[in-house]
């Protein structure tokens, strides 16, 4: 098996506060291979976006990486700062943010933004960059790309703006794309188009993708593997079909049971009791134990076992028969 494009090892992020140090990311480890889409899922506050920001070096101070390692294409990048990190953004790591309108400069045409990115990171002429900008817009499905390349972001619909953002993330041919909730602001039909586009482009280019979302439906349709996060920690990791159909962690099971089915059903949706704990008061032992009906004294005291070979970080994992 080839080396992973991205390798995260025991990553922790600390934020000093008046109440003490909080850990929005706590000991997270996973790999993403070439051409693979890893879905990172969990409720708001689980640490999904913070992990992605740590990879691309966009943590806002005083947040900082306190432990662990981040490797990109065999090179360690978690210690890079300043210009060294800026050279990676766009060239080696592309980013698709949640809101396409605020991701684009309203004072520049979409063509100018694509050309600027390519000239910054690729050894090509401006004429070649202009040609590639038109080709990039056509590749992401912008009709009349040769004419629309001179349009401003406000002249596009939300779905078209997100296509432009995807083109911008991929135009310098990065080996990794971090897509942070790329479909949240879009209606359902446009969501499906954007997901299909992202899958198609990344499969064709062999780009590794970290897809951050709270939508289990998007994970089921898009990802090859899924990492389930809770309170900054990794709860479960494995192939998407196995995790979604036979979840081992009670939290993963709760997420699946609370997702409406496409087919008509009279069953009452499951509700996970309580809410995600505040980072200043994460419970001892398993962070999920106050909301888990399987919790024992061991869950409330002992640190949870580390995930190995895709198993859940749980002392009492669900049996496949019970989860189905």
Secondary structure, DSSP 8 states (H G I E B T S, - for coil): ----SEEEEEEEEEEEETTEEEEEEEEEEEEE-TT-EEEEE-STTSSHHHHHHHHHT---TT-EEEEEEEEETTEE-TT--HHHHHHHBTTTEEEE-S-HHHHS-TTSBHHHHHHHHHHHHS---HHHHHHHHHHHHHHTT-TTHHHHTT-BGGGS-HHHHHHHHHHHHHTT--SEEEEESTTTTS-HHHHHHHHHHHHHHHHHHT-EEEEEES-HHHHHHH-SEEEEEETTEEEEEEEHHHHHHS--SHHHHHHHHTS--SS----------S----GGG--SSSTTGGG-TT--HHHHHS------TT--S-TT---HHHH-
